[in-house]
Amino acid sequence: MGTGPLLQSRCRGGTLLPGKNCQELLRRPLTSSPERPVAVWGMAAVWQQVLAVDARYNAYRTPTFPQFRTQYIRRRSQLLRDNAKAGYDPSLRKQYLRLRSQLLAQRYGPLSEQSSFRAYSNSIVRSSRTTLDRMEDFDDDPRALGARGHRRSVSRGSYQLQAQMNRAVYDERPPGSVVPTSVAEASRAMAGDTTLSENYAFAGMYHIFDQHVDEAVPKVQFANDDKHLLACCSLDGTISVCQLVPTPPVVLRVLKGHSRGVSDFAWSLSNDIIVSTSLDATMRIWATEDGKCIREIPDPDASELLCCTFQPMNNNLTVVGNGKHNLHVVNISTGKKVKGGSSKLTGRVLSLSFDSPGRILWAGDDKGSIFSFLFDMATGKLTKAKRLVVNEGSSITSISARSWISREARDPSLLINACINKLLLYRVVDNEGTLQLKRSFQIQQSSHPVRSIFCPLMSFRQGACIVTGSEDMCVYFFDVERATKAIVNKLQGHSAAVLDVSFNCDESLLASSDAKGMVIVWKREQK
């Protein structure tokens, strides 16, 4: 089943004749000899873009027989992958891509937003499991490199421009809707027509860890891009690193050294280091391979450290927040705070989150305020930009940032827990981190430090999912698209307030921790 004959039959239909150039191109088979050799990786990129076009239009084929659509896209993927292994004239294949896009647009109508096509095709090239964190656009030309040759992020559109585009669509749709289309047929076709509820159905508990029993576990997190490596910290002063495969799951090592409870921790991008903060007024750097403490760094203000996060583009820098209302950027190699990398909030700093390029940092305190800071990538300097009072006197216990909600469009968003019995979803509307409330979801949270997350994988389906803990001892999944009855799933099994949740990289497992020290790993149903 070749591409040429398929397009030829459509061109002969009468309305889609593409003209002499297209007819000449269509007459040339995909397996024809190259006029000049090209690099295989360059050819593969073109084929991935062709596949992306086919995937986006796939839902419009055989609408009453979805199984044929799945067979078609799998076969197309196989053929394109095989052809990518040989060298071909790149200009001819790029012309083919352009003409095929035009023909499909004429046949089925134009799809929304060319930028989403670029992002989707780029995601296939980079990885079959692209997470929301990794979906920031980067240019491949030399201008994307800094003065010393280091790659810097170059956004193809500013927050302001994207916000204007989003608002134009949101004006005609219910609050909280994912832009730009509510049907997302092409995306759902790739997912095999499963609903969001079906996708996030769980078969039950995979394992229960109880090594921290009787002391709260405020943070649980899977390692980056890893299915089976999990860590959790406890108010008993330790951090556990757990391995889930092979069965039975085991605690690989316990990181000991803090004299008081561990409030937060973070994996480095390569998972070889864990940084932790503690109520003992120190942060520690741990080697995950052997569990040894590499460095102990006292807080510059000699205050309880309450939260931490790595700078996503430079894991040598870590941001910490303390009980004396201060933020500090710390160089973990030297153990010293960065000059110009400190700022003061209105209350105790409880939560931190960077946007994916690392240009904006948001920080939440126990007085109900969220501050945005501009982060200087070269120096580590913080510049205070905006402040939002969510609810005066309420604690901002969790901030999660994502550049994308679904594959259909870029939609920079923030997910906030604020001890007001609601989970809040904000839109980022400009390059200074200004926030605009999109919608809220009812949960039970008035006093505990509950956290929430975006589901890590790009959704092929209509809607997008977020997950949160709750003081009613349940884990909740919400669909941000649903105007009513937004709960997609509810997991029950904890005996205390659920404080944190974390997905592994392919969403096959979900971990949750509670205020009595129990960590449950849930297994998703296999469809």
Phi, psi and omega in degrees: 000093183270162181285323183304305179302324180298313180290326179299316181297324180287324179293329181281357182291347176116314185262351187247018179301122189271355181099176188300315183297317180293318180298321178295319179294319182292329179291337180275120183292158181296334184264015180294159183290147180284147175280330174205145184288149173226167179292142183297321183296325178293321178292321180299322180298319179295317180294325177296324177292323176297315179297323179298318177298313180299319182295321182292331179263359189296329182295339183276352179272141178035067186301334182267357181229076184299333180296329178291325178296318179296316178298320182297312185290327176294318180293319178299317179299318180296313181297316181293324179294320179294318181291333182290344182283344180251162181270139179220166177296114185295325181295323179293316182290326176292325175295321177299316179300315181296314182292322178296320178298318180295316181295316180294324177295321177292323184286317187246353184096153182292144175271166184281138164054103179300331182296327180291329176295317180298315182295321182293315180294321178297324182293326178293319180297318185286316186193150177284342177237080180275128179268164181298328181296331189263008189265023175284138181285142174228138174280149181260004181271167184299339180292343178280001180258141178286183185298331182261012178090359178280140181289134174242154183283138177232108181282139179280351177204139182286164175301322182296313181297316180295322180297321178297317178297316181296317182296326179298326179278319183296333180301333184254008183228163181297152178302139178090356182291149178274129182276156357257358186228141181272345183271318176047045185299317182297322179292316181295328180297321180293334182273001180079022175066023174277148179276169178296321179298317178294322183293327182251035171273135183245139184280341180142196183279133176272319179195156176236127174256132182228023182292345179251023186305141180081356173234135185300145173249095186285343184217133172225138184204132171287151175294158183295132177052040182227141182272330196230005179255124188226144175228153176212147179246158187223155173287001172278000175094007182237166175233132178255136172249121188242146177243126186265343179224136004285161179284152355284152177301147183224158169274110183293313181200156177244123182272114184242141179167325177291142181269348175225184186301145176271120185272331185196161173204168179209142174278142168288165184300325181268001177066012180272349182225143169239131173253137183229151175239152187218161175289353177275010175072026175227156166245147181234147176250124185243142170271119186288337183293318181240356177079010182278147176278119181279321184204143172246127183238116179288148176295135181302335181257005182056039183244160173305132175264129191248341182199160179204157173202146175282147168289120191297332181263354180210091184288002172284343181250135178232140176256133179234151176237143185234181184281353177259026172075013187251147170255142175221136170267124185242133172275112187285345177284322180262339183078013183245150177286150184279137178298127182081004182259030179234149178203160183246137176256184181273349182205189178298133185277116187252336187210148183218148173198134173267155162286165189297326177283349180080019181269333180238133175244132173251140179225136179244147181237181183271012174253007177091011184254145171241124178253142171252142180232141172271129184256123178279113185295331184279323187248341185082010181286142177257134175237118181293131185246299186225159174225136176234127174266107181288309177200117186305123176088356180266146182276132175270098189270345182206137173227126175233130182247143175217141177279334183230142170264309178227176180286350186284336180188155173289132181208079184303127188218158176231136178250126191233132165255130189223021177057037177236023181060029177215146169260127189250135177244119182247152172260138174272119192254352178205180184283000177254007176081021176297139185247144176228125183295127177266310177190174179225161181228135182286123171221172174261108175202110178234341184217330184279152179280070183282143179240163179216165182217158163277146172296134192289330183275145172299133180277130172275354189257168170294136181092172178211150190246141172232153185229142181215154168279180182197154180285352177271015174073022181239158171254129184245139172249128179240141172266117183290348181276330187285126178287327178227158180049057186283348182290120179271322182202157176220125179255130182238139181167341177282156179247012178207174180304132178277120188264327184210157179221151179206131173269149166281178194292333180253011177064019177280338180228145175232131176252143177222146181233157184226179187284353176253009174093003181273138174240121179250132173255121183259143180252129180282145177296140177266120181272000000 
